[in-house]
Amino acid sequence: MKLISICIPVYNEETNVINTYNVVKNLFEKKLNNYQFEIIFTDNHSYDQTEKLITELCSNDKRVKYIRFRANLQYDKSILEGYKNSNGDAAIVLNCDLQDPPELIETFISKWEEGHDLVFGIVNSRQENKIINSFRKLFYYIMNTNTEIKYPLNAHDFRLLDRKVISSLKEVNNLFPYVRGLTYSLAKKPTGVEYNRYERNKGKSKFGFYKSFTYAINAFIEETFLFTKIFRRLTLFLSAGLLVFSLINIVNKFSILSFFNHLLLSLLIFICIFLVFICEYCTRIYFELKKTERVIFEKKINF
């Protein structure tokens, strides 16, 4: 009997943990009883009752496993460690808020049985701020116009991975992984399944505008070739834009002093942006080259 791993990243999800466990358990016992399952909670150092509740679940059901990190390592790292610590023939990421419909897991498994090594969810509609949605589309447009891998628009982290792809992820020790990009690049036969995303019923979302923005920046930086290409173009466009802005300013005001003042201010802003990107990039290169072993786990249960 094949084993399916359900990887659930959590951070302060005390209002959702028990319900999510029950939903997954009932799904496999009633509709997918020809498969075995395990549930792996990866906890980014929650400070509410999340740890206590999952620990109790682990005591009552050995199919529930728990990883608690020593600090908040962020969403993607949590997903990656869930994959790496899974034992299933396939692993599925499911968010604890159940905005992604668990009943779609049955469809994911069916597509996997047909031979697809990556089955990802494509969101048809989502209850989301229009500004965030616009930035999301811009993000994928930039990614897809600068890389050979074409990322599907509105694809989410709700996905199934075959064991062969998971095995390739075992060697990834990056502190700042872009897991969505990694899975697309490693999969040989991906396919998407469309669905409508539910509203969150309990708890607060941990992925607002700021988190979405930093997620996009991390994706650009982690895709090294993509980052280099985009940054080169960005530098060119910003430089040209600053020059045009300064020329317009001097034509309108006929003031050499004003021209140089605006040019200096623009250059300072550009240099600050440049330095932020370069410092972040160099820091990650340092961590990658250093290859220092880091203890990231506070505890593991049922492994």
Backbone as a ProteinNet text record, in pm:
[ID]
protein_1_A
[PRIMARY]
MKLISICIPVYNEETNVINTYNVVKNLFEKKLNNYQFEIIFTDNHSYDQTEKLITELCSNDKRVKYIRFRANLQYDKSILEGYKNSNGDAAIVLNCDLQDPPELIETFISKWEEGHDLVFGIVNSRQENKIINSFRKLFYYIMNTNTEIKYPLNAHDFRLLDRKVISSLKEVNNLFPYVRGLTYSLAKKPTGVEYNRYERNKGKSKFGFYKSFTYAINAFIEETFLFTKIFRRLTLFLSAGLLVFSLINIVNKFSILSFFNHLLLSLLIFICIFLVFICEYCTRIYFELKKTERVIFEKKINF
[TERTIARY]
85	0	88	61.8	145.1	119.2	227.3	220.2	219.8	127.1	118.6	152.9	249.4	287.2	213.4	149	83.1	167.8	232.3	323.2	248.5	240.8	162.3	251.5	292.1	369.2	276.8	321.8	237.3	316.6	244.2	299.2	182.2	169.2	58.4	-77.4	-99.4	-223.3	-305.8	-310	-381.1	-529.9	-587.8	-730.7	-759.4	-654.8	-676.1	-618	-523	-447.6	-537.4	-623.6	-707.5	-803.1	-865.7	-959	-889.1	-770.2	-695.4	-659.9	-615.4	-584.7	-707.6	-821.8	-944.5	-989	-976.3	-1016.6	-929.9	-799.2	-707.7	-731.8	-745	-768.1	-896.6	-1004.5	-1132	-1126.2	-1051.5	-1038.4	-974.1	-868	-798.4	-875.7	-941.7	-1012.7	-1142.1	-1201.1	-1329.4	-1317.9	-1228.8	-1221.1	-1091.7	-985.5	-855.1	-800.2	-888.6	-848.4	-759	-733.2	-638.1	-496.5	-479.1	-347.5	-322.5	-197	-155.3	-118.4	-116.3	-81.1	-2.5	72.8	137.8	117.6	110.1	95.5	219.2	287.3	408.8	383.9	375.9	363.9	504.3	534.5	662.3	631.9	680.5	641.7	754.4	725.3	822.3	826.2	840.5	858.4	736	620.4	496.9	505.6	439.5	439.7	300.2	203.3	71	59.9	-56.9	-77.1	-53.1	0.5	22.6	108.6	220.5	312.1	242.4	171.6	103.2	0.4	-77.7	-183.8	-127.1	-21.6	36.6	106.6	171.2	237.5	136	18.3	-87.7	-135.8	-146.5	-185.2	-82.3	44.4	152	145.1	104.5	93.2	-20.8	-127.4	-246.2	-243.9	-164.1	-162.2	-18.9	43.9	184.1	202.2	92.7	101.6	125.4	108.7	133.5	277.5	350	489.5	504.9	600.5	614.3	760.3	785.7	917.7	901.1	976.5	973.7	1111.7	1115.6	1241.5	1282.2	1410.3	1462	1423.5	1388.7	1347.9	1255	1197.5	1110.6	1197.2	1201.5	1283.9	1206.7	1084.7	997.9	934.7	837.4	745.7	815.1	900	960.3	1053.8	1130.6	1219.3	1138.2	1025.7	937.6	884	845.7	797.7	908.8	1027.8	1140.9	1172.2	1174.5	1205.8	1094.4	971.8	862.4	885.6	922.9	955.4	1070.2	1178.5	1300.7	1281.7	1187.2	1163.4	1044.1	990.2	876.5	924.5	839.7	870.7	779	686	584.7	636.1	559	585.5	557.1	474.7	446.6	418.5	441.8	415.9	332.5	239.5	149.3	158.5	179.7	178.9	36.2	-7.5	-141.4	-130.4	-180.3	-177.6	-280.1	-245	-326.8	-460.8	-470.9	-596.4	-702.5	-664.4	-754.9	-822.1	-753.1	-803.1	-793.2	-698.5	-688.4	-770.8	-865.2	-960	-893.5	-897.3	-835.5	-893.2	-1020.1	-1081.3	-1011.8	-934.1	-861.2	-741.7	-705.7	-595.1	-623.4	-749.2	-787.7	-754.5	-780.9	-749.6	-599.4	-526.6	-380.1	-322	-369.7	-318.3	-352.8	-472.8	-513.7	-422	-388.8	-297.4	-157.3	-116.4	14.2	19.5	-88.2	-94.9	-90.7	-127.8	-120.8	21.4	113.9	253.5	313.4	238.4	290.1	370.6	491.2	575.7	556.4	482	444.4	302.1	215.4	76.6	54.3	32.6	19.6	-118.4	-163.4	-292.2	-282	-379.6	-387.8	-514.6	-499.2	-612.1	-690.9	-817	-905.2	-947.7	-986.3	-1031.9	-983.7	-950.3	-905.2	-956.4	-991.7	-1034.5	-908.6	-865.4	-736.2	-739.8	-659.9	-646	-602.7	-666.3	-637.1	-492.6	-439.1	-299.9	-204.9	-228.2	-144.4	-156.5	-278.7	-300.3	-227.1	-224.7	-154.2	-3.6	49.6	193.3	226.4	132.8	153.7	168.5	82.2	88.7	218.3	258.2	383.7	501.7	498.4	605.1	622.8	512.9	522.6	560.4	516.3	554.3	706.4	762.7	908.2	981.7	934.6	999.2	996.9	880	863.6	930.4	956.4	1022.7	1174.5	1223.7	1368.3	1428.5	1351.1	1403.4	1344.9	1415.4	1368.4	1252.6	1247.4	1137	1017.2	905.3	784.9	696.2	691.5	613.2	465	376.9	234.1	176.6	97.1	33.7	-69	-68.4	-162.7	-143.3	-26.2	5.1	37.7	8.7	27	114.5	139.9	222.2	144.7	17.1	-65.8	-31.2	52.5	104.9	143.3	152.4	200.4	333.7	429.5	560.1	584.2	635.9	674	803.5	825.1	943.1	1073.3	1077.6	1199.9	1237.8	1139.3	1166.3	1207.6	1141.2	1173.7	1317.5	1359.2	1496.3	1597.6	1565.4	1655.3	1664	1556.9	1555.2	1635.7	1670.1	1742.6	1875.7	1936.5	2068.7	2062.8	1944	1928.6	1933.9	2036.7	2051.6	2044.3	1994.1	1985.7	1894.1	1936.8	1851.7	1736.9	1752.2	1650.7	1605.5	1548.7	1513.9	1392.9	1389.5	1269.1	1212.7	1133.1	1090.8	1002.1	917	828.9	911.2	1016.9	1103.7	1180.6	1226.4	1300.7	1215.8	1092.1	1007	976.3	953.1	926.5	1048.9	1166.5	1288.8	1326.6	1288.5	1325.2	1222.8	1099.8	994.1	1008.4	984.7	994.2	857.4	753.4	619.7	517.3	520.9	426.5	289.8	189.5	56.8	-15.4	-111.4	-184.5	-330.7	-389.5	-531.3	-592.7	-694.6	-758.2	-856.8	-866.5	-961.1	-986.3	-1091	-1123	-1077.2	-1009.6	-953.8	-1058	-1067.4	-1162.2	-1108.9	-1200.6	-1159.8	-1113	-1019.4	-973.5	-1084	-1121.2	-1228.4	-1177.5	-1058.4	-1005.5	-861.8	-824.7	-687	-658.6	-537.1	-496.8	-393.2	-401.3	-304.6	-166.2	-64	75	144.9	66.3	128	63.2	84.6	31.3	119.9	104.1	176.8	327.8	373.1	517.3	577.7	510.9	561	563.1	459.4	455.1	568.8	596.3	704.2	840.5	867.6	995.9	1008.3	895.7	896.4	941.9	890.5	927.8	1075.4	1124.3	1266.4	1353.4	1313.6	1389.6	1392.7	1279.5	1272.7	1370.3	1375.2	1466.4	1612.5	1644	1782.3	1823.6	1732.3	1766.3	1784.5	1710	1731.2	1850.1	1973.2	2094.9	2104.6	2086.2	2095.6	1987.6	1866.8	1755	1783.2	1837.5	1869.3	1969	2074.5	2177.3	2119.1	2034.4	1975.4	1880.3	1793	1696.6	1766.8	1869.4	1936.4	2011.7	2068.2	2136.3	2037.4	1921.2	1818.5	1763.3	1742.9	1690.5	1786.2	1915.6	2016.1	2011.2	1998.4	1991.9	1868.5	1752.4	1627.4	1625.6	1672.9	1675.1	1770.9	1885.2	1982.2	1925.1	1861.8	1799.8	1686.4	1608.2	1497.1	1544.9	1650.2	1705.6	1756.8	1819.7	1870.6	1756.5	1652.3	1536.7	1468.6	1451.8	1389.3	1467.8	1597.8	1682.5	1676.6	1673.6	1665.6	1532.8	1425.2	1293.3	1291.8	1353.4	1357.9	1431.3	1544.3	1622.5	1553.5	1483.6	1409.7	1295.5	1225.9	1110.6	1150.4	1258.8	1295.6	1417	1489.5	1606.6	1703.5	1724.4	1812.1	1915.7	2042.5	2150.4	2158.5	2141.8	2150	2040.1	1917.2	1805.7	1828.3	1885.3	1915.1	2009.1	2116.2	2214.2	2159.4	2075.1	2014.4	1925.6	1841.5	1753.2	1832.2	1934	2016.9	2088.2	2139.8	2208.9	2114.6	1993.5	1895.7	1856.9	1835.1	1797.9	1908.7	2030.9	2144.7	2160.7	2136.9	2147.6	2043.1	1921	1815.6	1854.3	1904.6	1945	2058.6	2155.5	2270.1	2224.5	2129.6	2077.5	2010.2	1927.4	1861.2	1964.6	2064.6	2171.3	2245.3	2278.8	2355.2	2275.1	2144.5	2059.8	2062.4	2044.2	2044.8	2180.7	2286.2	2420.6	2456.8	2423.4	2452.7	2378.4	2251.9	2173.2	2231	2268.3	2323.3	2456.9	2542.7	2674.5	2661.5	2564.6	2542	2504.9	2421.1	2378.2	2490.8	2573.8	2691.6	2783.8	2801.2	2886.6	2835.9	2705.4	2648.4	2662	2646	2654.5	2797.1	2896.2	3035.8	3087.8	3037.3	3085.8	3046.8	2926.4	2878.2	2884.4	2856.4	2859	2733.2	2751	2636.7	2559.6	2429.9	2347.1	2243.2	2226.8	2122.2	1995	1900.1	1778.6	1658.7	1674.5	1560.9	1565.3	1452.2	1439.5	1392.8	1302.5	1257.3	1194.5	1197.3	1129.6	1053.9	929.9	849.5	798.8	806.9	756.4	838.5	964	1050.4	1139.8
-120.3	0	124.6	216.4	336	433.6	503.8	601.2	743.2	824.9	966	1052.7	1141.4	1234.2	1366.8	1412.9	1543.8	1639.5	1734.1	1828.7	1958.9	1994.7	2111.7	2209.9	2320.6	2422.5	2502.7	2530	2602.7	2712.8	2816.6	2923	2990.5	2965.4	3019.3	2981.8	2852.1	2802.3	2721.1	2765.9	2691.1	2672.8	2765.1	2755.1	2659.9	2614.1	2533.1	2392	2369.7	2243.6	2120.9	2119.4	2001.7	1976.4	2081	2066.7	2013	2062.9	2017.3	1870.1	1829.7	1688.3	1601.5	1642.2	1563.7	1555.3	1666	1667.7	1572.1	1577.9	1489.8	1344	1317.4	1180.5	1122.9	1199.9	1153	1131.2	1217.5	1205.3	1071.8	1036	911.6	788.8	798.4	682.5	653.4	756.5	737.7	730.8	811.2	817.4	761.2	764.7	720.3	608.3	515.4	410	303	316.3	225.8	282.6	393.7	454.2	469.4	454.6	493	640.8	703.3	844.9	877.3	983.7	1044	1195.1	1260.1	1406.1	1463.6	1553.2	1614.6	1763.6	1804	1946.3	2004.8	2109.4	2179.7	2318.3	2339.9	2456.9	2560	2678.9	2788.4	2861.3	2782.9	2834.8	2916.9	2854.9	2919.9	2952.6	3059.6	3097.8	3090	3034	3012.2	2864.7	2804.8	2666.8	2563.2	2606.9	2515.6	2395.9	2421.5	2314.7	2213.2	2260.8	2173.2	2084.7	2143.5	2069.7	1961.5	1996.1	1897.2	1786	1821.5	1721	1619.2	1665.4	1575.3	1485.3	1541.5	1461.3	1351.5	1385.6	1288.3	1173.9	1204.4	1101.9	1005.6	1057.8	977.4	907	957.4	901.4	907.2	791.7	785.2	823.3	836.1	882.1	1032.7	1101.2	1245.4	1268.2	1348.9	1379.8	1530.3	1567.6	1709.9	1752.7	1860.8	1924.5	2067.9	2103.9	2242.2	2302.3	2418	2485.5	2573.1	2599.1	2681	2827.9	2865.6	3003.7	2999.9	3112.8	3121.5	3125.2	3014.2	3003.4	3038.7	3083.3	3128.6	3010.9	3045.3	2949.7	2847.7	2893	2801.8	2701.4	2744.8	2653.3	2547.6	2588.6	2496.1	2389.7	2431.5	2337.1	2240.6	2295.1	2212.1	2103.7	2140.5	2042.5	1939	1979	1881.9	1776.5	1820.7	1727.6	1634.3	1694.2	1618	1514.6	1538.5	1446.8	1354	1359.2	1273.8	1135.9	1035.5	898.6	848.8	931.5	887.8	864.2	785.4	769.7	900.7	982.6	1118.3	1205.1	1335.8	1429.2	1546.1	1588.2	1697.7	1807.1	1931.6	2045.7	2096.8	2112.3	2163	2267.8	2387.6	2492	2462.8	2499.5	2464.8	2539	2650.3	2726.6	2662.9	2561.2	2489	2579.3	2687.2	2767.9	2689.3	2598	2507.4	2383.4	2345.5	2238.2	2101.4	2040.8	1909.7	1800.9	1815.4	1713.1	1702.6	1807.1	1803.9	1708.3	1666.6	1571.1	1443.1	1403.7	1283.4	1299.6	1418.3	1446.8	1449.9	1510.7	1515.4	1374	1286.9	1149.3	1076.8	1101.7	1039.5	1081.9	1210.7	1261.6	1202.7	1188.2	1128.6	983.2	909.2	769.9	756.9	863.5	863.9	883.5	920.9	934.4	1072.3	1168.4	1303.5	1309.6	1366.8	1374	1503	1596.3	1719.6	1755.1	1764.3	1807.3	1931.2	2044.5	2169.3	2231.4	2302.2	2369	2503.5	2533.5	2663.6	2732.5	2846.9	2916	2993.9	2957.1	3029	3163.4	3161.4	3284.2	3283.2	3401.2	3412.4	3542.9	3538.9	3658.6	3733.3	3827.5	3889.6	4036	4116.4	4257.6	4273.7	4366.8	4384.8	4427.6	4506.5	4552.6	4433.2	4346.7	4228	4138.4	4123.1	4039.6	4094.6	4228.2	4291.2	4267.6	4280.4	4255	4107.5	4019.4	3876.8	3848.6	3910.6	3892.4	3951.4	4067.6	4129.2	4038.7	3977.1	3886.2	3772.7	3707.6	3595.3	3641.5	3761.8	3814.7	3835.4	3893.1	3914.9	3781.4	3686.4	3555.2	3486.4	3486.9	3411	3475.3	3605.4	3670.9	3671.4	3618.4	3621.1	3484.5	3379.4	3246.7	3145.4	3035.1	2931.6	2853.4	2844.7	2775.5	2868.6	2825.8	2907.7	2869.3	2957.5	2931.1	2956.6	2863.8	2883.2	2996.8	3078.5	3191	3138.4	3198.7	3163.5	3022.4	2962.1	2834.9	2863.5	2766	2788.1	2678.4	2683.6	2582.4	2456.3	2456.6	2337.8	2245.9	2145.1	2061.5	1923.3	1830.6	1695.9	1675.2	1614.9	1581.8	1432	1375	1235.6	1214.9	1094	1063.1	1093.8	1075.5	1103.6	1251.5	1339.5	1483	1516	1455.2	1478.3	1436.8	1324.9	1276.7	1378.4	1448.7	1552.9	1671.4	1694.4	1805.6	1776.1	1650.7	1611.2	1683.7	1717.6	1779.5	1931	1988	2133.5	2173	2248.5	2292.5	2444.7	2508.7	2654.2	2704.4	2809.8	2871	2950.5	2991.2	3075.1	3011.5	2892.4	2824.6	2886.9	2876.8	2910.7	2777.9	2714.5	2576.7	2563.7	2660.9	2654.7	2645.1	2725.8	2722.3	2591.7	2541.2	2415.5	2299.4	2292.7	2180.2	2184.5	2304.9	2315.5	2277.2	2314.8	2285.7	2138.5	2067.8	1927.6	1831	1875.4	1786.9	1765.7	1643.5	1610.2	1607.8	1580.7	1572.6	1638.9	1773.4	1843.9	1862.5	1881.7	1914.7	1997.9	2077.9	2164.3	2125.7	2156.3	2132.6	2263.1	2309.1	2436.6	2417.7	2521.6	2517.1	2659.3	2673.4	2800.5	2796.1	2900.8	2903.8	2957.1	2892.4	2932.6	3053	3116.8	3221.3	3154.3	3221.7	3171	3193.9	3086.3	3095.9	3131.4	3082	3102.6	3151.7	3232.5	3280.2	3389.2	3440.6	3548.5	3498.9	3552.2	3515.7	3566.8	3486.8	3525.6	3573.6	3589.5	3618	3741.7	3857.8	3982.8	4042	4173.2	4239.7	4232.8	4260.6	4261.2	4123.2	4018.4	3882.6	3844.3	3886.6	3855.8	3924.8	4049.5	4125.7	4061.2	4025.8	3964.3	3825.5	3757.4	3627.4	3643.5	3746.6	3772.3	3807.6	3891.2	3929.5	3806.6	3720.7	3598.3	3509.7	3502	3419.8	3471.2	3603.5	3661.8	3632.9	3646.9	3628.4	3482.1	3393.2	3250.5	3196.5	3250.9	3212	3292.8	3244	3322.3	3381.9	3300.1	3350.5	3454	3421.7	3513	3644.9	3639.3	3760.3	3847.2	3783.3	3857.7	3926.8	3854.5	3909.7	4024.2	4002.8	4106.3	4229.2	4205.7	4318.4	4401.6	4335.5	4407.9	4496.7	4439.9	4517	4629.3	4597.5	4697.5	4815.4	4785.4	4891.1	4980.1	4917.6	4991.9	5081.6	5024.4	5100.6	5215.1	5188.9	5293.3	5406	5369.9	5471.2	5557.2	5493.5	5568.2	5655.4	5599.6	5676.3	5798.6	5783.2	5896.5	6004.4	5963	6059.5	6135.6	6063.8	6128.5	6223.8	6178.2	6262.9	6392.6	6380.6	6497.2	6592.6	6537.1	6620.4	6695.1	6626	6691.2	6803.6	6776.9	6877.3	7004.1	6986.3	7103.3	7179.4	7106.9	7172.7	7255.7	7202.8	7272.7	7391.6	7380.2	7485	7567	7519.7	7591.5	7626.7	7530.5	7557.3	7445.7	7483.9	7386.2	7332.7	7421.2	7382.4	7282.3	7313.1	7224.2	7087.3	7090.9	6967.3	6877.7	6936.5	6858.2	6812.3	6894.4	6853.9	6730.3	6733.2	6620.2	6497.3	6520.9	6410.7	6342.6	6424.6	6370.9	6290.2	6344.3	6273.3	6140.6	6142.6	6021.5	5917.7	5963.8	5872.2	5809.6	5890.1	5838.1	5728.8	5752.6	5651.8	5524.6	5543.1	5427.7	5350.3	5422.5	5357.9	5279.4	5335.9	5265.6	5133.9	5138.9	5018	4916.1	4965.2	4880.5	4809.7	4886.3	4831	4727.6	4751.2	4654.9	4520.4	4523.7	4400.2	4331.7	4408.6	4352.1	4291.3	4360.8	4308.7	4178.1	4173.7	4052.1	3938.1	3968.1	3866.9	3813.6	3904.2	3863.8	3781.8	3818.1	3742.8	3599	3581.5	3446.1	3366.2	3432.8	3366.5	3321	3404.9	3372	3247.2	3243.3	3127.8	3001.1	3017.2	2902.1	2847.7	2936.8	2895	2841.6	2898.6	2858.7	2715.1	2676.6	2539.9	2496.4	2588.7	2557.1	2478.7	2373.7	2297	2379.4	2389.2	2466.1	2374.8	2387.6	2311.6	2394.7	2351.8	2431	2372.3	2249.3	2182.8	2196.2	2230.3	2230.4	2094.8	2033.6	1898.8	1831.3	1696.8	1613.6	1504.8	1478.5	1376.6	1275.5	1148.5	1035.5	1009.6	1051.1	1021.4	901.7
0	0	0	-89.7	-103.5	12	47.5	156.7	100.9	147.7	108.4	229	212.6	319.9	300	404.9	401.9	485.4	418.5	485.3	512.7	640	680.3	756.4	692.1	763.9	855.5	977.2	1072.2	1142.9	1178.5	1262.6	1332.6	1462	1541.7	1481.8	1468.5	1407.3	1507.8	1632.3	1735.9	1704.5	1628.6	1596.3	1480.7	1411.7	1291	1299.1	1388.9	1389.8	1403.7	1503.2	1529.6	1413.2	1364.6	1253	1128.4	1099.5	982.4	994.4	1112.6	1136.6	1111.2	1165.3	1149.5	1004	931.8	790.7	708.8	728.1	654.4	691.8	820.1	868.9	810	812	759.2	607.8	539.3	394	356.3	427.2	394.1	442.2	554.3	607	531.5	470.1	403.4	250.7	191.7	45.4	-11.5	67	17.3	104.8	143	236.7	172.7	43.3	-21.7	-17.7	54.9	75.9	225.3	264	398.1	396.2	514.4	518.8	645	635	751	740.5	854.4	857.6	925.2	855	909.5	930.9	1056.8	1090.2	1105.9	1032.2	1049.3	1107.5	1228	1308	1314	1263.3	1263.5	1398.7	1504.6	1640.1	1685.9	1677.6	1723.6	1871.9	1912.6	2054.6	2116.8	2042.6	2101	2144.1	2136.4	2181.2	2070.8	1958.3	1845.6	1884.7	1951.8	1991.2	2081.6	2180.1	2275.6	2205.3	2116.5	2048.4	1956.5	1882.4	1791.1	1869.1	1979.2	2063.4	2114.9	2153.2	2198.7	2084.8	1964.1	1848	1822.2	1836	1814.7	1915.1	2037.6	2141.7	2112	2052.3	2026.2	1890.5	1798.1	1662.2	1609.3	1597.6	1554	1407.1	1334.7	1195.7	1188.1	1300.5	1307.7	1353.3	1278.9	1310.5	1325.4	1408.6	1442.4	1438.4	1365.1	1361.7	1409.4	1511.8	1560.9	1539.2	1470.9	1444.6	1563	1572.1	1682.2	1665.9	1546	1517.5	1396.9	1364.4	1246.9	1121.3	1048.8	928.4	801.6	818.8	710.2	635.8	556.8	494.4	404.4	312.6	215.8	280.8	378.8	449.3	523.6	577	647	551.7	431.6	329.8	289.9	265.7	223.2	325.6	454.1	558	571.3	542.8	541.1	434.5	314.3	206.4	245.7	295.9	323.2	434.4	524.5	635.5	610.8	490	457.2	412.3	430.7	389.9	279	236.5	141.5	0.4	-74.8	-218.3	-290.2	-228.9	-276.3	-154.2	-168.2	-57.7	-108.9	-25.7	-62.2	43	-1.5	89.9	103.8	227.9	256.4	365.7	341.1	443	551.6	674	789.4	792.6	719.6	719.5	630.3	552.1	461.8	358.5	320.6	209.1	78.3	73.1	-40.7	-7.8	-93.9	-59.7	-45.4	73.1	94.6	4.3	-35	-120.9	-257.1	-293.4	-419.4	-413.3	-294.1	-276.9	-355.6	-359.2	-433.6	-582.6	-637.3	-777.7	-800.2	-705.4	-714.7	-724	-636.7	-633.9	-763.9	-816	-942.1	-1056.5	-1062.4	-1166.1	-1147.8	-1023.3	-993.5	-1039.6	-1016.9	-1059	-1211.3	-1281.4	-1428	-1478.8	-1388.1	-1427.4	-1411	-1356.3	-1335.5	-1205.9	-1214.4	-1094.7	-1015.1	-1071.3	-1000.5	-1040.3	-941.4	-964.8	-879	-943.1	-867.4	-887.1	-785.3	-792.2	-861.6	-946	-1013.9	-965.1	-902.2	-839.5	-944.5	-961.7	-1054.7	-997.7	-873.2	-807.8	-664.9	-613.7	-475.2	-417.1	-288.2	-217.6	-175.6	-259.4	-236.6	-276	-207.6	-240.4	-385.4	-458	-600.3	-624	-530.3	-546	-536	-435.4	-419.4	-541.8	-593.1	-710.3	-832.7	-846.4	-958.3	-948.1	-826.4	-805.7	-830.3	-796	-819.4	-969	-1049.9	-1194.8	-1250.8	-1196.7	-1240.6	-1207.7	-1090	-1048	-1148.2	-1184.7	-1278.1	-1418.5	-1454.8	-1586.1	-1593.5	-1487.4	-1483.8	-1484.2	-1406	-1399.8	-1536	-1599.2	-1723.3	-1844.3	-1838.2	-1950.4	-1935.4	-1823.7	-1799.5	-1769.9	-1784.9	-1757	-1854	-1873	-1963.3	-1903.3	-1770.5	-1703.1	-1698.8	-1753.1	-1754	-1635.6	-1538.1	-1418.8	-1446.8	-1409.5	-1435.6	-1351.3	-1414.6	-1345.7	-1245.4	-1125.8	-1019.5	-963.8	-990.1	-924.3	-778.1	-693.8	-550.6	-492.7	-361.6	-296.5	-263.9	-289.8	-277.2	-394.5	-367.5	-476.6	-426.2	-520.1	-491.2	-561.1	-489.8	-545.9	-538.5	-646	-647.5	-568.9	-520.2	-440.3	-514.2	-646.1	-721.7	-712.3	-719.3	-707.1	-564.7	-467.7	-326.6	-297.7	-355.1	-335.1	-384.5	-492.5	-544.5	-449.8	-372.7	-278.2	-151.3	-130.4	-9	3.6	-111.1	-110.6	-91.7	-91.4	-79.3	67.9	105.8	245.2	259.5	157.4	156.2	267.9	336.6	439.3	378.4	251.7	187	55.4	59.5	-66.1	-133.4	-265	-340.3	-389.2	-303.7	-326.1	-449.2	-472.9	-589.1	-717.7	-727.5	-843.8	-853	-738	-735.7	-786.9	-742.9	-782.9	-932.2	-986.3	-1130	-1212.2	-1163.5	-1239	-1233.2	-1125.1	-1108.8	-1168.7	-1182.3	-1233.8	-1384.3	-1428.3	-1570.5	-1638.1	-1559.8	-1618.6	-1525.7	-1517.5	-1428.8	-1495.2	-1412.4	-1462	-1356.5	-1399.7	-1307.4	-1296.4	-1181.4	-1155.8	-1108.3	-1177.3	-1141.2	-1026.1	-941.8	-830	-779.2	-701	-637.6	-492.9	-450.6	-315.7	-217.8	-101.2	1.9	80.7	153.3	247.3	377	443.5	573.6	676.6	748.6	847.4	986.6	1020.2	1155.1	1148.3	1248.7	1257	1154	1160.9	1072	971.7	851.2	748.1	785.6	758	786.3	659.5	549.5	420.1	358.2	422.1	370.3	262.4	241.9	133.5	154.7	277.8	304.3	281.5	332.4	314.8	167.2	93.9	-48.9	-122.8	-83.1	-147.3	-120.8	6.1	39.3	-22.9	-38.9	-105.7	-251.1	-318	-457.7	-469	-377.8	-379.7	-359.6	-265.4	-240.8	-365.2	-435.1	-556.1	-661.4	-680.6	-778.2	-742.7	-613.5	-570	-577.2	-539.9	-540.5	-681.8	-776.9	-916	-967.7	-944.4	-965.5	-1104.9	-1206.4	-1343.7	-1369.6	-1320.2	-1337.4	-1268.6	-1146.1	-1070.4	-1146.7	-1196.9	-1269.1	-1390.9	-1464.1	-1585.9	-1554.4	-1454.2	-1417.4	-1361	-1275.5	-1212.5	-1316	-1414.8	-1521.1	-1597.8	-1627.4	-1698.3	-1610.9	-1482.3	-1390.1	-1379.2	-1370.6	-1363.6	-1487.8	-1604	-1729.3	-1734.3	-1698.4	-1704.5	-1604	-1482.2	-1380.8	-1419.4	-1471.7	-1514.5	-1625	-1723.1	-1833.3	-1781.7	-1687	-1630.8	-1554.8	-1476.8	-1403.2	-1497.3	-1606.1	-1703.8	-1769.9	-1810.8	-1874.1	-1776.3	-1650.6	-1549	-1529.3	-1522.9	-1502.2	-1621.8	-1742.7	-1862.7	-1869.5	-1835.3	-1833	-1731.8	-1616.9	-1511.2	-1555.5	-1622.1	-1662.5	-1775.2	-1864.1	-1973	-1918.2	-1818	-1760.8	-1675	-1602.2	-1506.3	-1549.1	-1648.5	-1698.5	-1585.7	-1496.8	-1384.3	-1371.7	-1391.4	-1380.1	-1237.3	-1138.1	-997.8	-962.8	-1009.4	-983.4	-1049	-1166.4	-1238.9	-1158.5	-1107.6	-1033.5	-898.2	-836.2	-709.6	-727.5	-832.4	-858.8	-903	-981.3	-1027.5	-910.4	-818.5	-701.5	-613.4	-591.3	-509.4	-574.4	-703.8	-776.2	-770.1	-785.2	-780.5	-641.9	-537.4	-401.1	-376.1	-425.2	-410.3	-484.7	-606.3	-686.9	-620	-566.2	-500.3	-377.6	-301.6	-183	-222.4	-327.5	-375.9	-421.8	-494.8	-546.1	-432.2	-327.7	-216.1	-137.7	-123	-52	-124	-255	-333.3	-328.2	-345.1	-347	-211.1	-101.6	32.4	58.1	18.7	37	-45.8	-168	-257.7	-204.4	-160.9	-108.7	19.5	104.1	227.5	197.1	97.6	63.4	-1.2	-79.6	-136.4	-23.9	77.1	191.2	263	291.9	360.5	276.1	145.8	56.7	51.1	44.3	35.7	169.2	277.9	409.5	443.5	401.9	422.4	569.1	659	801.5	839.7	917.9	965.6	1068.2	1050.1	1142.2	1205.2	1334.8	1403.9	1398.3	1315.9	1296.8	1370.3	1422.3	1486.3	1638.1	1695	1840.7	1890.7	1814.3	1851.1	1729.9	1735	1638.2	1714.2	1674.4	1742.2	1639.9	1673.9	1593.5	1468	1468.8	1353.9	1389.4
[MASK]
+++++++++++++++++++++++++++++++++++++++++++++++++++++++++++++++++++++++++++++++++++++++++++++++++++++++++++++++++++++++++++++++++++++++++++++++++++++++++++++++++++++++++++++++++++++++++++++++++++++++++++++++++++++++++++++++++++++++++++++++++++++++++++++++++++++++++++++++++++++++++++++++++++++++++++++++

